[in-house]
Amino acid sequence: MSSFRKVNSSASFTVSLDDTSASQKSSSSASLQESFNIYRNNKLDEIRQKINEANKNLRKSFRSNPDRMMKLRLKFVEQAKKYFNVPYAKKYFSPDSPEYQSKLFLDCCGLVRRVMRDLEYEFGFRIGGGNQAYMFDTLPKTIEKLEDVKPGDLVFIQAVYYNPKMKKQAHNITHVEIMLGEGEKTIGARWNNGKVQVFDSYKFVSKSYHSQVYYIKSIDMANGLVS
């Protein structure tokens, strides 16, 4: 037979009340701690954003100083030179060639993007992943005279592809190179089976497009479009 033990109802009630109260206190304490953590994290994020914004503004003001901007321009060019002899693209080289085994490949806009990202802290923004047409849109100031060109300015080629099946680029911008500030000389990745190198002039005959128009853009006014 089953046996039943009589339990004092008041005692049972008292124990039950204490357990509930302890549980509520524990839950309330945890809730307060969680709220505090959320508040603290939000405040820390807010502080970080303000610091980042202040740093960006500081770097932008740095770029507004002509002497400092010239130093950045020269640094930009020197950084580009570090990629001399990097091949254009893997698919244009034979598997038994040393270029095919390269760990890095850079086409025309890939070179500019790489150098810009190397120096994104100095420029105060991170350039997006778009091609030469996208870069063209980030630089509002066009330089009309060659004597006004400074190291690091970018020269863009607007042209028409011979092959009608080629993807049409925005503004018909087909190519970009970095001006050295030495007359028409540039640094670029120009040929499919070539490498990053110095060219005596940004003007050249292409087998891929015709009717070239050249636009040189100042990097002073880079607005930091990102994607």
Phi and psi in degrees as a GROMACS rama.xvg file:
@    title "Ramachandran Plot"
@    xaxis  label "Phi"
@    yaxis  label "Psi"
@TYPE xy
-80.8157  144.333  SER-2
-113.809  143.611  SER-3
-114.821  138.033  PHE-4
-105.404  126.233  ARG-5
-75.0764  131.031  LYS-6
-117.043  131.031  VAL-7
-63.3137  124.402  ASN-8
-63.7614  -38.0078  SER-9
-67.3518  -38.9486  SER-10
-64.5747  -43.7187  ALA-11
-61.2084  -40.1873  SER-12
-65.6206  -40.5193  PHE-13
-64.5583  -44.3  THR-14
-63.0938  -43.9463  VAL-15
-61.5065  -39.4306  SER-16
-66.6691  -43.1971  LEU-17
-61.5287  -42.7325  ASP-18
-62.7143  -42.8249  ASP-19
-65.8647  -41.84  THR-20
-63.2157  -42.5182  SER-21
-63.6204  -39.8483  ALA-22
-65.9584  -42.6406  SER-23
-64.3345  -42.0853  GLN-24
-62.3788  -42.2736  LYS-25
-63.7064  -43.3418  SER-26
-65.3597  -41.3762  SER-27
-64.3423  -41.3709  SER-28
-63.9278  -43.0269  SER-29
-64.8263  -39.6434  ALA-30
-63.8452  -42.498  SER-31
-64.052  -40.3875  LEU-32
-65.5004  -41.4177  GLN-33
-64.1869  -42.9277  GLU-34
-62.6942  -40.977  SER-35
-64.0246  -42.1982  PHE-36
-62.2036  -41.7239  ASN-37
-64.0128  -45.1426  ILE-38
-61.25  -45.6431  TYR-39
-62.2521  -45.384  ARG-40
-64.0143  -39.2081  ASN-41
-63.6702  -41.0974  ASN-42
-65.3538  -41.5047  LYS-43
-63.355  -40.9254  LEU-44
-62.6447  -40.9501  ASP-45
-63.1061  -41.8605  GLU-46
-64.8234  -43.609  ILE-47
-61.1055  -42.0236  ARG-48
-62.914  -41.3466  GLN-49
-65.1741  -40.1906  LYS-50
-65.1751  -45.0709  ILE-51
-61.6702  -41.4265  ASN-52
-66.2222  -39.9657  GLU-53
-63.9553  -40.9713  ALA-54
-65.129  -40.0574  ASN-55
-62.6517  -45.2441  LYS-56
-63.0662  -36.4426  ASN-57
-64.9136  -42.4798  LEU-58
-69.8526  -33.4047  ARG-59
-66.7247  -39.4554  LYS-60
-67.1798  -32.5515  SER-61
-59.751  -43.8838  PHE-62
-70.6394  -20.0355  ARG-63
-80.0297  -10.4674  SER-64
-88.2289  117.126  ASN-65
-54.5986  -44.1598  PRO-66
-65.5451  -43.8321  ASP-67
-68.17  -37.6052  ARG-68
-66.39  -35.5202  MET-69
-64.1486  -39.602  MET-70
-61.3839  -39.5229  LYS-71
-68.1768  -37.9403  LEU-72
-60.2977  -46.5767  ARG-73
-64.5135  -37.2302  LEU-74
-66.0476  -37.3748  LYS-75
-60.5865  -46.1696  PHE-76
-65.6166  -44.7475  VAL-77
-62.9205  -36.4074  GLU-78
-66.1314  -37.9876  GLN-79
-63.3231  -36.1342  ALA-80
-64.7797  -22.356  LYS-81
-66.752  -14.7669  LYS-82
-103.379  14.134  TYR-83
-53.4021  138.901  PHE-84
75.1038  5.8332  ASN-85
-74.0673  126.472  VAL-86
-69.4353  158.306  PRO-87
-68.2692  -56.2585  TYR-88
-158.173  142.823  ALA-89
-57.4295  -40.2194  LYS-90
-66.0054  -15.2417  LYS-91
-92.9335  3.00406  TYR-92
-121.031  148.991  PHE-93
-74.3315  148.703  SER-94
-57.8858  -23.0277  PRO-95
-93.0436  5.24948  ASP-96
-91.1514  151.27  SER-97
-64.0583  -30.9513  PRO-98
-63.3749  -35.7378  GLU-99
-62.2788  -30.1634  TYR-100
-86.9598  -0.108512  GLN-101
-58.3673  144.737  SER-102
-85.4861  -9.74349  LYS-103
-140.191  138.205  LEU-104
-131.34  139.854  PHE-105
-137.831  120.075  LEU-106
-88.8657  -169.092  ASP-107
-61.1763  -50.0833  CYS-108
-77.8374  -25.8374  CYS-109
-63.294  -37.6668  GLY-110
-64.4599  -49.3216  LEU-111
-62.0086  -44.4801  VAL-112
-61.9688  -42.5807  ARG-113
-61.072  -45.8045  ARG-114
-68.1089  -41.0396  VAL-115
-61.3354  -40.3911  MET-116
-73.2669  -31.0358  ARG-117
-59.8221  -32.808  ASP-118
-112.723  26.1602  LEU-119
-62.7973  -32.0575  GLU-120
-64.1538  -43.953  TYR-121
-67.178  -37.8481  GLU-122
-77.1812  -24.2638  PHE-123
89.4146  10.5315  GLY-124
-159.656  164.063  PHE-125
-109.19  117.793  ARG-126
-70.0912  145.155  ILE-127
-75.8385  -175.211  GLY-128
-93.3298  10.2788  GLY-129
-69.9278  167.978  GLY-130
-87.6865  -160.163  ASN-131
-61.3425  -33.1851  GLN-132
-66.762  -39.3096  ALA-133
-63.2966  -44.0592  TYR-134
-62.0422  -38.3274  MET-135
-56.2039  -39.1025  PHE-136
-73.564  -18.5296  ASP-137
-84.445  -7.62654  THR-138
-120.258  97.1741  LEU-139
-76.1438  -19.5634  PRO-140
-95.7162  116.139  LYS-141
-94.973  135.048  THR-142
-96.5715  123.894  ILE-143
-87.4924  -32.9717  GLU-144
-112.956  137.33  LYS-145
-61.2047  -33.24  LEU-146
-69.3371  -13.4421  GLU-147
-92.9823  -3.20475  ASP-148
-72.6692  138.92  VAL-149
-118.064  159.869  LYS-150
-55.3627  133.238  PRO-151
97.0679  -13.9905  GLY-152
-62.8171  156.039  ASP-153
-110.138  136.125  LEU-154
-107.7  128.858  VAL-155
-113.136  144.767  PHE-156
-110.185  123.935  ILE-157
-99.9743  127.332  GLN-158
-157.748  176.089  ALA-159
-117.22  126.797  VAL-160
-68.1746  140.79  TYR-161
-65.9771  -40.8355  TYR-162
-83.1203  114.928  ASN-163
-66.3617  -14.7706  PRO-164
-83.7157  -11.0765  LYS-165
-65.6294  141.886  MET-166
-64.1943  126.374  LYS-167
-71.2834  131.505  LYS-168
-93.2134  151.918  GLN-169
-58.8913  134.665  ALA-170
63.3789  7.82092  HIS-171
59.1396  31.3935  ASN-172
-81.251  116.08  ILE-173
-107.457  -15.5963  THR-174
-157.87  154.559  HIS-175
-144.744  143.342  VAL-176
-140.866  167.377  GLU-177
-102.219  124.433  ILE-178
-74.0816  138.628  MET-179
-85.6235  -15.4455  LEU-180
80.9787  17.5661  GLY-181
-122.865  76.3489  GLU-182
65.5938  -128.934  GLY-183
-91.7683  2.64531  GLU-184
-65.0953  144.259  LYS-185
-139.27  165.829  THR-186
-114.936  131.694  ILE-187
-165.854  172.485  GLY-188
-113.104  99.6893  ALA-189
-102.707  -44.2156  ARG-190
-103.762  144.105  TRP-191
-55.2872  -41.5151  ASN-192
-102.303  23.2198  ASN-193
-107.491  -165.132  GLY-194
-137.289  167.962  LYS-195
-64.0084  129.347  VAL-196
-160.381  176.734  GLN-197
-90.6071  138.565  VAL-198
-118.925  144.426  PHE-199
-69.0994  -23.9712  ASP-200
-151.601  148.503  SER-201
-78.1831  -8.47654  TYR-202
-92.8736  128.09  LYS-203
-157.63  162.635  PHE-204
-92.03  126.676  VAL-205
-107.116  146.336  SER-206
-85.6776  -8.8501  LYS-207
-99.3422  -27.918  SER-208
-147.94  166.592  TYR-209
-139.906  -179.213  HIS-210
57.8261  46.5108  SER-211
-67.0499  138.644  GLN-212
-128.026  133.869  VAL-213
-106.614  133.944  TYR-214
-126.133  123.961  TYR-215
-103.983  124.352  ILE-216
-111.86  136.417  LYS-217
-77.3701  138.581  SER-218
-87.6065  -0.0937594  ILE-219
-59.7241  -36.3797  ASP-220
-104.036  22.3085  MET-221
-54.618  125.931  ALA-222
-98.1406  2.23073  ASN-223
74.379  30.5127  GLY-224
-59.5448  137.607  LEU-225
-128.941  159.411  VAL-226
